[in-house]
Amino acid sequence: MLGALGFQHLGGMAPCKLCIWQRWPHVIAIGFGVFALVALPRFMAAGGVAAALTTAAIGSYHTGVERGWWQGPTSCSSSGASGISADDLFDQIMSAPLVRCDEVPWEMLGLSMASWNMLASLGLAAVWLMAFRAR
C-alpha cells in the first residue's frame, strides 16, 4: 500500500479503477493483521490469505487487460468505435476516466505495477498461510 500511495502522491501517477480495486484487499489484510495481534490469530491469518489471494487475482486480471489478453471493464478500457454514432462516441469520450486500465503507465523488468502487485500478493499469501499453519 505504501508503494502504491507513494507512486500516486509523490510520483503523480493517478491510479485506474482496477488499481483501486487491488488496494481494497490489501487494506482488509492490514486489518486482519492488526486484529491477529490481539485476538483470533488463526482466523485472522485465514482472512489474510483470502485477502492476499483476492488482490492477486485482481492483479492477474488487470495484467491480462493491460496486455490485451482480454477486455477490461468498459468504464476504464478502450473498445472499438464501430457501430456507434458520433454523438454516442462523443458522450463515451467525455465520460471516460482520465486513467485507463488497459495502458501500462510504468513497468520494471517488463512487468507492470499490476503484475508486481500480483507477485507480491502471492508472496504475502504464502506468509499468511505460514502464519495460519503456525497457530
Stockholm file with secondary structure:
# STOCKHOLM 1.0

chainA/1-135         MLGALGFQHLGGMAPCKLCIWQRWPHVIAIGFGVFALVALPRFMAAGGVAAALTTAAIGSYHTGVERGWWQGPTSCSSSGASGISADDLFDQIMSAPLVRCDEVPWEMLGLSMASWNMLASLGLAAVWLMAFRAR
#=GR chainA/1-135 SS CHHHHHHHHTTCCCCCHHHHHHHHHHHHHHHHHHHHTTSCHHHHHHHHHHHHHHHHHHHHHHHHHHTTSSCCCTTTSCCCCTTCCHHHHHHHHHHSCSSCTTSCSCEETTEEHHHHHHHHHHHHHHHHHHHHHHC
#=GC SS_cons         CHHHHHHHHTTCCCCCHHHHHHHHHHHHHHHHHHHHTTSCHHHHHHHHHHHHHHHHHHHHHHHHHHTTSSCCCTTTSCCCCTTCCHHHHHHHHHHSCSSCTTSCSCEETTEEHHHHHHHHHHHHHHHHHHHHHHC
//
